[in-house]
Amino acid sequence: LREKIEDKREELADLEADIDDSSRDVEEGRKEQAELEEKLQELRSTRSELESIRRKIERQEESISSLKRERSDLEDDLEELPEAPMGEHQNLEADIDRLRTERQDLNTEINELRSLIQYNEERLEAEDYDLLEDGGTAADSGEGSVTDQLVASESETVVCWTCGSSVEREQIESTIDRLKRLRTEKVDELNDIKTRLEEKKEAQREATKKQRRREEIERKLDDIESELQRRDEQIDALKQNRESLTEEVEALESDVENLESADFEEILSLHKEANQLEFEIDSLESDLEEVTEEIESIEADVERADELREERSELVEELTDQRTKIDQIEAEAVESFNEHMESILELLGYENIERIWIERIENPSGSDGQTRFELHIVRTTENGAAYEDTIEHLSESEREVTGLIFALAGYLVHDLHE
């Protein structure tokens, strides 16, 4: 561009020299020449303004094309997303609430069955103990050995502690076995409910994520439509201005033609050519200025990008260190809780509680990427079968001990004693 400008200026200088040479042959003070010079200057200025309007129209049209391409891409993304009406979300929420209620009911049933089985087994054990007591007295009086009476008791009747009638001992034992089988069925049903509940929750999270993406795309499309409308209005205004300037240029050219004469034919031709060269020089200088500004802007962006990359690298390194530290603290807290909880359970000897422990679940692929912690409570039945319970069914003392150990683990891990 600089070379083109220099060439144009040299060409303009030659023309001006020719004009000076031609002007010596013409009366310099003629009124027509002064008026012509004024019209030519006005013509050049109007042409420059007209060219500026044309460039603005081109830039607006390029922006509109870019916005339309972006709109097309967003519409393609929107078509790939499934429809997610509110009814579907409400159905998922209703299913989750229903499964939660079923889970709660099953937990209550299982705990009631556990208590019922435990109570009946204790009553049977109490019957055996009474029999041993009575057997000892009978042996002392010569009525038979304890072993004989225990063997005989297997076919004896006992008083039902529920209805008060006499029933076979085997019938009560059979009832207890049926209750145990029912409890096992309920535990299996509970595990199935938990699996289905988690599937519904995952479906709800996925549906919510897609719905948010759909709403985001729709907002962007609305913004693009508004921007397209605004730019269309600007183009219309610029085109009207362009038509007005075009008519003005034509009028000025007509005035210049009327001022031309045979005496000034050569000099007017030279003035026109010089006028055109000055217009081209202004246009090239405007292009050069825009290119220079663009280069400076790009260079500034590159420099800023280098700074941002360096800053980002430092932040990523710091973030990695902090995440490592957090992972270590979380792992130590979980380990501390589990160790102390195991020791406390052994010391306190809670019945039917096999284990209480915290599971640390890393979830990098989730929506928030955060680690989750799940509290597990494992109980055992009288026949050794294990099933998972919830914290809601712990006794008050069991919950207090669990909370105390959790606080103690955090106290130790974070070195609060120091």
N, C-alpha and C positions, 0 to 999 in steps of 0.2 A: 504493500500500500504506500509506503514512503517513497519508493521508487516511482510509482505511478504519479503521485502528487508532484514530485520533483520534475518529471517529464511534462506534466500539464503546465506547471509554472513556467518552464522554459518556453513552451509553446505559446503561453499567454504573453510572455515578454516579447517574443518575436512579433506577435500580432499587434501589441501596443506600439512597438516601434514602427510597424507599417502604418498604424493609425496616425501616429505623429507625422510620419512622412506625408500621408495623404491629406492630413489636416492643414498642412502648410499651403496647399493649393486651394483651400476653401476659406472663405471669410469666417473667421473664428467667432465672431460675435453674433452670428445669426441666431435669431430667436428660435427657429425651428430645430436647430441642433441642440440647444439647451433643453427644449421640451422633449426631444427624442431621447436624450440622455436620461432624463427623469423617468420616461416611460420604460426604457430598457432596465433601469435599476429596479423599478417597481415590478417589472416582469420577472426579473431574476429572483427577487424576494418571494414573489407569489409561487414561482415554480419550486423553490426550496421548501416552502411551507407545504405545498402539495405533495412533494416527495416524502416529507416527514409523516404526513397523514397516511400515505400508502404503506409505509413501513409499520406504522402502528396497527393498521388493519391486518398486515401479514402476521405480526406477532400475536394478535388476538386470535386469528384463525389457527395458528399453531397451538396455542393454549387450548382452544376448543377441541382440536383433534386429540390432544393428549388426554383431556378430560373424558372424551368419549371412549378412548381406549381403556382408560381406568374403569369407566362405568361398565363396559363390556366384560372386563375381567371379573368385576365384583358380581355382575349378574350371573356369570358362569359359576362362581363360588356359591352363590345363593341357590342355584338350581341343584347343586350337589348336596345341599343340606336338606334333611327330611323335614316335612311339615311337622311342627310341634305345637298343636293347639293346646289351649289351657285344659281341655278335657282330659288329654293324655296325662298331663302332670297331676291333675286331680285324681285320676284313677290310680296312678302310682302311689300318691300320698295316701289314698284310702287303703290300698293293699298293704302298705308299710304299717299303717296304724292297726289294721286288722291282724297282721302277723305279730306285731308287738303285743297286742292284747292276747293272742293265742299263746305266745311265748310266756307271758306273765301268768296266764291261767295254768299252763302246763307246769311252770315252776312251782306254783302254789299246790297243784295236785301232787307233784312229786314229793314235795316236802311234807304234805299231809300224809301221803302213803308211807314215807320214811318214818314219820312219828308214829303212825298206826302200827307198822310192823315192829318197830322198836318196843312199843308199849306191850304188844301181845307177846313178843319173845321174852320180855322181862317178866311178865306175869307167869308164863310157862316156867321160866327159871325159878320164880318164887315158889311155884307149886312143887318143883323138884326139891327145892331147899326145905320146904315144909315136910315133904315126904322123908327126906333124910333125917330131919329132926324127930319125926314120929317113928321112923325106923330104928333109930338109936334107942329110943325108949322101949320099943317093942322087943328089941334084942336083949335088953337088960332083963326084961320080964319073961324071956324064953319064947316069945311068939314068932320067931323066925329071923333070919339074917337080913341085913340092909340090902344085900344084892338080890335076895329073893323078892323083896318087896319092890325094888326098882324094875326087875324083869316083869313082875306082875302088873306094875303100873302102866306098862305099854298098852294094855288092853282095858285099863280102868277108865271110868268116866270122871270128868271134872265139872265143877260148877262154872258155867259160862259167866264171866265177869261183865258181859254186856247185857244179856237178857235174864240171867239168873237161873236158867234151866240146866239140867245135867246133860252133857254132850260127851261123845267119845273124844279122847285126847287126839287121836289121829285126825279127826274132823277139823279140829282147831289148827293142827299143823298143816293140813291140806289147805285150809283157808289162808294161812300165812304164806304158803308157797304160791298160791294164786295171786295174792297181793304183791309178792315179789316179782312174779312174771309181769303183772300189770305195770308195776313201776318200771321194769326194764323196757316194756313197750312204750311207756310214756317218755322215757329218756331218749329212746330212738326217735320218737316223734318230735321231741324237743330239738334234737340235733338237726332233723330235717327242716324244721321251722326256721332255725338259725341260718341254715344254708340258703333257703329261699328268701329270707329277710335280707341277707347280704346281697343276693342277686338283685333284688328290687332296689336296694339302696344304690348299687352300682349303676343300674339302669336310670335311676333318677338323677344321679350325678352327671351321667353322660348326656341325658336329655337336657338338663339345665345348661351344660356347657355349650351344646349345639344351639340352644335357644338364644343364649347370650351372643354367640357369634352371628346368628341371624339378625338379631336386633342391631348389632354393631354395623353389619353390612348395610342394613336398611337405612341407618342414620347417615352413613357415608354416601349412599345413593341420593338421599334427600339433599345433602350438602352439595353434591355434584350438580344436581338438577338446578339448584338455586344459583350456583356459580355459572352454569351454562346460560341460564336466562339473563344473568347480569352482563355477561360478556356479549351475548347476542344484542342486547340493548346498546352496549358501547359500540359494537360494530355498525349498527344502524346509524347511530349518531355520527360516527366517523365517515361513513359512506355519504351521508348528506353533506357533511363538510367538504368531502372530496368533490362532489358534484358542483358545489358552489365555487370552490377554488378552480375547478376545470373551466367553468364558464367565465370566471374572472381572467384566467390566462388567455382564453380565446379572445376576449374583448381587448385585452392589452396588446395581443399580437395584431389584432385588426387596427388598433390605433397606431402601432408602429408602422404597419404597412401604409397607412394613410399619410404618415409624415415623411415617408421615403420620396425622393425625387431623383431625377436623372443626375443632377449635380452631386447628390450625396449617395448615389447608388453604391459606389465602391466603399466609401467610408462606413455607410450603414451596414453593408455586408460584413465589413471587418468588425464593427461594434457588436453585431449579432453573434458572430463567431466568438469574440472575446467574452461576451456575456454568457454564452454556453459553456466556455472553458471555466469561467469563474464559478458557475453553478456546479460543474463537475468536480472542481477542486474542493468546494465546500462539502459536497457529498462524500468525496473520498476522505476528507479530514474528519467528517462525522463518523464514517466507518472506522477510521483509524482510532478515534477516541473510544468508540464502543469496544473494539477489539482489545485495546490497551487496558480498559477497565475490566474486561472479562479475564484477561491474563493475570492482572493484579489480584482479582478476586479468587481465581483458581490457585494462584501461588499462596495466598493467605489461607485458603482452605486446606491446601496440602500441608502447610506449616502447622496449622491448627490440628489437623488430623494426626500428625506425628506426635504432637503434645498429648492429644487425647489417647492415642494408642499407648504411650508411655504411662499416662495416668491410669488407664484401664488395666494395664499389666500390673501396676502396683496394687490397685484395688482388688484384682482377682487373687493376687498372692496373699493379700491381707485377709480376704474373705475365706480363702482356703485354710489359712491358719486358724481363723476363728471357728470355722466349721469343724476342723479337726479337734479343736479344744472342746467344742460343744459335744461332739460325738464321744469324746473321752469322758467328759463329766456325766453324760447320760448313761454310758455303759457302766461307769463306776457306781452311779446312784442305783441302777437296777441290780447290779451284783451285790451291793451293800444291803439293799432291801431284802433280796431273796435269801441271803445268808442269815441275816438277823431274824427274818420271819421264820425260817426253818428251825433255828435254835429256840425261838420263843414257843413255837408250836410243840416242840418236843418237851419243853419244860412245863407248859400249861396243860398238855394232854387233852386237848379238845376232842370230843368224840365225833366221829364221822367226818372230820376235816383231814384229808390226806395231805394237802399242800395248798398254800397261797403264794402266788408268785406273779411277778410283772414280766411281761414280754415286750421287748423293744422292737418295733417294726419299722424298718426303713422303707420310705415310700417315695423314691426319687421321681417316679413316673406319674405321681399323682398331680392333682391340680395345683396344690400349694407346695409340693416337694418337701413337706415337713415330716419329721419322725413322729410316729404315734406310739402310745403306750397302752397296753391292754392288761387289766388286772384279771388273773385267772384264779378261780376258787374250785378246787377239786375235792369232791366228797367220795366216800366209799360206802357201799352198802354192806349189810351183814355178811353177804356171801362173797365179798371181795371185789364186786364190780365197781368201777369208777365212773363218775359222771361229773359234768361241769355245772356249777351253780353260779348264782349271781350274788353281788354284794348285798342286795336288798334283803336276802334271806339269812344273812349273818345275824347272830344275836347282838345285843348292844355291846356286851363286853368284847365279842370278837371284832366288831367294827372299831371299837376304841383302840384295841391292840394293833389292828392293821394300820389305822391312822397314825398312831404313835410311832410305829416302826418306819412308816413312810417319812414322817418328819425327821426321825433320827437319821435315816439314810441321807437326806438332804443336808442335815446339819453337819454330818461328818464329811461328805463329799465336798462341800463348799468351804470347809475349814472354818466354820463359824466359831469354833471353840478357841481359835487363835485371835 
